[in-house]
Amino acid sequence: MNDIGRRLRRIRTLAGYGDGDGGQAKFCRTYGFHPATWNHWENQLFLPPVTSGIKIRAVLPGLTLDYIYLNNLDGLPSLLRERLGRMRSA
């Protein structure tokens, strides 16, 4: 599934909703995702539909569908690309 779950977790973490203290549930409440659905996406049980991908883009300014679905960093603003790149190598 192209590691989309890892990218979704990175997006959530960069948005300030880490794994501790109910971060995933808080993230879902803030951005209007059903917690079980988001959990399935992060655990790569199934892919988010494109309509949800469009909604996910709003989480971080400059986020692209190419990054979410294809792991393509090329169209991202440089600061976001650097932050995501650091998370990939950690």
C-alpha positions in Angstrom: 0.0 0.0 0.0 3.0 2.3 -0.5 3.4 3.1 3.2 0.6 5.6 3.1 -0.1 4.9 6.8 3.4 6.1 7.8 2.9 9.3 5.8 -0.5 9.9 7.5 1.1 9.3 10.9 3.8 11.9 10.0 1.2 14.4 8.9 -0.7 13.9 12.1 2.5 14.2 14.2 3.6 17.4 12.4 0.2 18.9 13.0 0.9 18.5 16.7 -1.0 15.3 17.5 1.5 12.7 18.5 0.8 9.2 19.6 0.6 10.0 23.3 -2.3 11.4 25.3 -5.0 10.5 22.8 -3.3 12.4 19.9 -5.0 10.4 17.2 -8.5 10.9 18.7 -7.9 14.6 19.2 -6.6 15.0 15.7 -9.7 13.2 14.3 -12.1 15.5 16.3 -10.2 18.6 15.2 -10.2 17.7 11.5 -13.5 15.8 11.2 -12.3 12.3 10.6 -13.9 9.2 12.2 -11.2 7.8 14.6 -11.7 4.2 13.6 -11.4 5.1 9.9 -8.2 7.1 10.4 -6.8 4.3 12.4 -7.5 1.9 9.6 -5.7 4.3 7.2 -2.7 4.6 9.4 -2.5 0.8 9.8 -2.9 0.4 6.1 -6.0 -1.7 6.2 -7.3 0.4 3.4 -6.5 3.6 1.5 -8.3 6.9 2.1 -10.5 7.9 -0.8 -9.4 10.9 -2.8 -12.2 13.0 -1.3 -10.6 12.3 2.1 -7.1 13.0 0.7 -8.3 16.5 -0.3 -9.5 17.0 3.3 -6.2 15.8 4.6 -4.3 18.4 2.6 -5.9 21.1 4.8 -4.0 19.8 7.8 -0.6 21.2 6.8 -0.2 24.2 4.5 1.3 23.1 1.2 0.6 19.4 1.6 -0.1 17.7 -1.7 -2.0 14.6 -2.8 1.2 13.5 -4.5 2.9 13.3 -1.1 -0.1 11.6 0.6 -0.6 8.9 -2.0 2.7 8.7 -3.9 5.4 9.8 -1.4 6.4 12.5 -3.8 8.0 15.4 -2.0 8.7 17.5 -5.1 5.7 19.8 -4.9 5.9 20.6 -1.2 7.1 23.9 0.2 10.8 23.6 1.2 10.2 23.8 5.0 7.5 21.1 4.9 9.7 19.0 2.7 12.6 19.3 5.1 10.4 18.5 8.1 8.9 15.4 6.5 12.3 14.3 5.2 13.7 14.5 8.7 10.9 12.3 9.9 11.5 9.8 7.2 15.1 9.3 8.1 14.4 9.1 11.9 
